[in-house]
C-alpha cells in the first residue's frame, strides 16, 4: 500500500524533535505493515482545533489524485482535535479511497474499533478545550493581579521578574512626546518621521510605520488601563500619558479619520501624471481652495509656480480642463482614420518577433542536430563516456530552449485585427459622465498634455497623433468657459 505521513505540532515552544519523533514512529509503522511512504506533510506551529493548516489542506487535496491509500499519523489528535473536522475530512478521504491510521494507537477494524476511535477523538477535543480553559483562567488571574498576560510588550514599558509592568525610562518619554505632538496638530506622518529620527523601533525591531503609530496612539495601556478579555483594570499599570491628553488624541484621531483623506483630492484629479506645464515642462498638480462663500474650487497648478516660483503659468479650472481633454479624446476615438492608424501600428508591432526568440530557435536547431549526429554515431557502434555526457548536455539544452520558446510565445499571443477593432470601438460607447469611464479613456489613449495659457497640446499613445487645441478652438466649443484660462 502507498502511504503518506502527516505530522504536526501546535506551539512555537515545541521543538523540531517533536516532528522527528512523529516521523520516526510513523515510518517504523509503515515498514512493519509493508507500506511505501511517498511523502511527508508537516505543519509547524498550527493548532488542530482548526482546519486552516496549509500542509493538511494540501494532503486532502492530493488525496483526490488517487496517489496514496493511507494517511499515517502519530496519534489521531495530530489529524484533528475537533470531532466535526475529523469526521468531515475522514469522509472526504474515504470518498477518495484513503484511510487514516494511527501509528501508536491500536484500533481494530470492527465495531469496537469505531467506538474506540470516537472516544479517542472526543478525548482529544476535551483535552484541547480543557487546556484552553486553564490557560484563560490563568491569564485572567494574572490580569486581576495586574500582571503581564502575554503578548507583545508595548514600547515604553518593561516587564519585571514579578511579571508586572514598569515604565522604560529610555523609550517612555518618546511615547509621551508623540501624544503631545499629535495633540498639537502634527500629522501621523510627521509623528512617524519624528519617532524614526529618534531611532525608535516597532515591536518587530523595524522602523515605525503608519500602522505602528496609529496603534501606539490608540493603546489604552499608555493611560494605565490593563485589560484581558472581560477584565478591565483602570489603573492596573503605571501610566505614561495623562488621561485628558489620551482622550484629546482619541477625539482628534476620530475626527481626522472621518474627514476626507489628505490625498483623496489627488486621486480625483483625472489628469494627474499626464498634465505638464507648456512653459517650464514641470508637472501640473491638483489643488483646491475654499472661497469666502465656502464654495470649493479645484484647479491644476504648475509645480514651478507652486514650489519654486520660477514659472508664470496661470492655473486652470479642473472640470473645464478635464472636459476639454475627454472631449478631444472622444473625437479621436470616433475618427475611423485614427482607429485604422492605431490598428495598423499594433499589427506592425505584433508582427515583430521578440529579440530572443530567433536566438532560442537557432540554439534549438543546433541542439537537435547535435543529438541526431550523436544518435547516428551510437548506431554505428561509437559509444564512449564523453559521448553519453555530451548527449545528456544536448538533451538538457534542447529541453531548456523548448521551454523558453514556449514561454516567449505565451507572453505574446497573436491578436486578430477584428478583435482589436472590436476592442477599440467599445470606447465609442463609453459614458463620459462616469468617472471610471473617463479615467479608462485617458489612461488608454493619452500620453501627455502640455498646457499653455492660450492652447493645449495633447499627445496620444501612437505615432504622429498630436492634437493642438487653441484658444479659438476652445471658444467655439460647447465646453463651459467659466474656468477657461485668460489669454496672456
N, C-alpha and C positions, 0 to 999 in steps of 0.2 A: 504494500500500500504506500502511496505517496502522501507525505505529511509536511506540514509547516508548524513552526513553533511560535506561539505568541507569548511574549514576556513583558512585564510592566512593573514599575514601582511608582508610588504616588507622591513622594515628597523629595524635595531637594536635599533634605538631611540624610536620606538614604544614599548609599554609595553604589558605584558601578558593580561592586562584587555581588550585590543583590541580583543583578541581571545575569552575571556569570553563573551564579549558583542555580538559578532557574534553568538556564540553557543547559547546564551540565546534567541536571537530573532529567530534563525532558529528552535530551539526546540519548541518555542511557535507557530511558523507557522505550524510545523508538527502536534502538538496536535490539533490545530484548524481545520486542514484538515484531521484528522483521520489517520495520517501516523505513522508507527512504526519505530523509529530511531534505526538502528542496530549498527552503529559505527561512529566515527568521524575521518576524515582525516585532519591533521593540518600541514601546512608548515609555519615555523617561519623564518622571515628574508629572504624571497625569493620573487623576483620580478615576477609579472605576465606577464612581457614583454617576458619572456622566458618560455618554457615548461619543462625546466630542474629543476623540483621540485619533490623531492622523493615521498612524500605522494600523490601528484597529479597523478604521474605515477602509483603508487600502486592502486589508485582508478580506473583509466582507465583499468588497468589490471584485477582488481577484478570484473569489470562490465561484463567481459566475462564469469564469473562463474554463471551468472543469479541469484545472491543472493539478489539484490535490484532493485527497479523500478525507483527510483527518487534520484537525487543529489540536495540537498538544499544548496544554497549559500546565504550569507547575501545580497550581490549585485552581479550583473553579472561581475563587474570588479574584484571580488575575483577569478573568474574562469579563466579569461584571459583578458589581455589588448592589445591583438594582434588579429585583425579580422581573420587572416588566421588560427592561432592556435585555436581560438574559434570555427570557422566553422568546422575545421578538427576534433577536439576532440568531438564536439557535434554530428557530423556524426558517429563517432566511437561508441559513447554511444547509439545513436539511433539504430544502427545495433544490439546492444546487448539488445535492449528493455528498455533503460534507458533514462530518460528525465531530463534536467537541469531546475530548477525553482529558482526564486529569492524570498527571504522571505520579502523584503521591497519594491520591485518594482512590481506594479500591471501590468501584461502583459496578455492580453486576449488571447484566443485560436485561434481567427480568423485571417484574413488577416492583420487587423490593428495591431495585436499583433506582427506579423513578422516584420512589419515596425518599431514599437517601439523598439523591441529588437535589430534590426540592428542599430538604432540611438543611443541607449544606449551603444552598443559595440563600435561604431565609436567614441562616445564622450570619452569613457574610453581610447581608443588608442590615441586620440587627447590630452587628459589631460596628459597622460604619456609622450608623445613626447614633449609637451609644457613645462612640468616640467623639463625634461631633458635639453631642450634648455636654460631654465632660469638658471639652475644650472651651465651649461657650460659657459654661458655668465658671470655669477657672478664670477666664478673661473678664467676666462680669464681676467676680470677686475682686480682681485686681483694679478694675475701674472704680468700684465703690471705695477702695482704699486709696484712690488717686495714684495708682501705679501705672506704669507703662504697659499697654495691652498689645504690643507688637506692631508691625508695620514699619514705615519709614519715619525716622525721627525728623521733625520739621527743622529747617535751617533756623539757627538761633537758639536751639536747645541741645542739651546733653542729657543722657540717662545715666544716673549714678549706680553704684553697686546694689543699692536697695530698690532698683527699678523705679526710681522717681525722677521726674523732670527737673533739670536745673538750667538756668539761663547761661548760655555760652557767651562769655564776656567778649569774645573776638567777633562773632557774627551778629549778635543781637542788636547792637547799635545800627547796623546797616538795615535791619528789618524795620526798626522804628523810623529811621530816616526815609525809607521807601514809602511808608504810610504818610509821613508828613509831606513829602514831595507830591504825591498823588492828590492829597487834600488841598495843596496849594495850586493845583491846576495842571501839573505835569501829566503828559500822556503816558500810556503803558509803554510805548516805545522809548520815551525819554527815561522812564524809571528803569526799564530793562537795560538800556545803554549805560546808565549810571552804575547799576549793580555790576555789570560786566567790567566796567572801568576799574571798579574796586576789587575785582578778582573773585567775586562771589560765584559759586558753582551751584547747580541744581542737585537734586538727590542722586542723579546718575553721574555726578562729577563732571558735567558738561556746562558750557556757558548758558546763562539764563535765556529762556525763550519766552514768547508771549504767554504761552500756557503756564509756564512756571511762575511768571509774575502775577498772572490772574489768580492762580491757586494761592499764591502767597498772600495776596491782598484780601482773599476771602476766608482764610484759615482762621476759624474761631478760637483755636488754641492760643493764638497770639494775645487774646484779651483774657486768657486764664481759664477758658472753658475746656473741660475734658469730657469727652463723650465716647460711649461704646454701645452700639445698638440702642436700646431704650434708656440707658443710663446716661444722664447729663449732670455733671457737677460744675456749677458756675465758676467757682474759684479753686478748682482742683489742682492747677499748676500755676507757677509764677507767671504773671502777665508781663509781656514785653510792650504791648500797645495799650494805652488807656482806652476804656470802653467808649467814651464820647468820640475819640478820634476814629476808632474802628467803625462806629455807626455812621459817621460822616462819610467815610470812604465807601461803605456799602451803598449809601444813597447816591453818591456820585457815580459809582460803577453801574448801578441800575439805570440811572438817568442816561449815561453815555451809551449803555447797551441798547436802550430804546431809541436813542437819537439816530438819525441817518449816519451810516458809516462814513468815515472821512474820505475814503477812496471811492465811494459809490458814484459820485458825480463823474469821476474819471471814466468809470465803466459805461456810463450813459452817453458819453461823447462818441458818436459814431466814427468820426474821422481821426481819432487818436492813433498815432504812429504812422499815419499816411499823409497828414497835412503839414506842409512846410511853408515857411516864410519865403516869398519870392525874392526878397531883397538880400537877406543875410543867410538864407538856407537852413536856419535852425528850425527845430520842431515848433509847431503851434499847439499849445495845450489848452485844455478846457478850464474855464474859471466861471465863477458865479458871484453875484453880488446882490444885495437887497437894497431897494430904493427906500425913500422916506415913506412911501405908501405901503411898505412891506411887501412889495412885489419882487420876486426873484428874477433876475436877468442872467441868462447864461450866454457865454460867448467864447470864442477862441482867441488866444493872445500869444504873440510871438515870445519865445523864451528869451530872445535877445533883449526885448523890451522889459520883460518881467524881472529878469535877474541881473543882466549885465548893463542894461540901459544903453546898449550900443546900436539899437535899431529904432527906426521911427515908424514901423509898420503899425497901422491902426487895427484895433480889434474888430472882429466880425461876429455878428449875431449867430448863435449856434443853429437855431432852427432854419433860418434863412439860408445859411451856407450848406447845411446838410440836404435841404430840399433841392438846392441848386445842383449839387453833385449827384444825388439819386436820380433826378430827372434827366440829367445829361447821360448818365449810365444807362437808363432805361431806353433813351433814344438810340444809343449804340446797340443795345440788345435787340431792338426792333428792326434794325437795319440788316437786311439779308446779306448785303455785301460784307458787312463786318463779321457776321456769323460764318460766312463762307471762308473769310480770311483766317479766322480762328481755327476752323476745322482743318483747313489746308496746312496750317502750321503744325497742328497737333499730329496730323497724319505723317508729316515730314519728320517730326521728332520721333514718332513711334517707329518709323521705318529704319531709323539709325540703330544699329546693333550696339549693345553695351561694349565698352572698350575691352573688357576682359574676356568676352565670350569667344571671339576668334582665337585668342591665345589658348583658352581651355580646350577648344575643339582641336587645335593643332597638337597639343600635348596628348589628347586622347587618341588621335590618329597615330602618333608616333608610338605610344604605349601599345596600342593594338597591333601595329606592325611588328614591334619587337616581340610580343607574345607569340604571334604566328610564326615568326622565324625560329624562336626557341622550340616551339612545339614540333616544327619540321625537323629540327636537329635531333630532338629526343626520339622521334620516329625513326630516324636513321641510325640510332644507337649511340648518339653522342650525349652522355649524361655525366656530369661532374658536380661536385658540391657547389661550385660557383654558378653552374647553370641553374640549379634549383634555387639558389639565393636570388639570382637575377630575375628569375621568373616570378618569384614572390614579390619582389620590388615592383616589377611592372604591373602585376595584378593590383597591388595597392595603389599605384599611380592611376591606373585605369578607373578603379572604383572611386577614388577621390575626385577625378575630373568629371565623371558622370554625375556625381552629387553636386559639384559646383555648377555644371551646365544646367542641371535641372533647377537649381536654386535661382540662377540668373533668369531663366525663362519664367519661373513662377513669379519673380518680383516684377516682371514686366509683361503682363498678359496683353494680348492683342485686343484692341477695342475697335469695333467697326465704325465706319463713317456714319452709318444710320443711327447707331446708338449715341454718338457724340452730338449729332444734330438734335435727336430727341431730348438729350440732357440739357443742351443749351436753350432749346425752345421752352423748357419748363420755367426758365426765368422770366419769360414774357407774361406769364400769368401770376406773377408774384403780387401780393397786396402790399404796396409800398407804404401803406399807413401802419403796417405792423413792424415793430422794432426788429424782430428776428429776421424778417424778410429783407429789410433794408440792410442789415448787417451782412446777410448772406450775399447780397448783390455787391456791396462794396468790397468785401473780403475776396470775392471770386474774381472780379474784373479790374479793380483799381490798383495800380502800383503806387502812385504818389500824386499829390495835388500841391501845386505851387501857387500860393495866393498873393496877389499884388493888391494895391488899392484900387486899380482900375480894370483888373482882369484876373481870371483864374485859369491855370494851365493844368489839365487833367491828363495824366499818362496812364494808359490801360496796360494790362498784362500781356500784350502781344505787340510785335514789332510794328513801327510806323502807325501807331494808334493814339497819338497825342491829340487832345482837343483843347483849343483855346477859346474861352468864353470872355468876351469883352464887356465893358460896362453897357454898351449899346445893346448887346445881346440880352443882358440881364434886364434892362429896362423894357425891352419888347416882350419879355417872357411873362408867363402867368404867375410867377412867384411873387409873394408879398414882399414889397420893397421896404417895409418898415425898419428892417435891420440891415439894409444894404450899406456897404462901406462908401463913404463920400469920396469923390474924386480929389486927388491930392493937388 
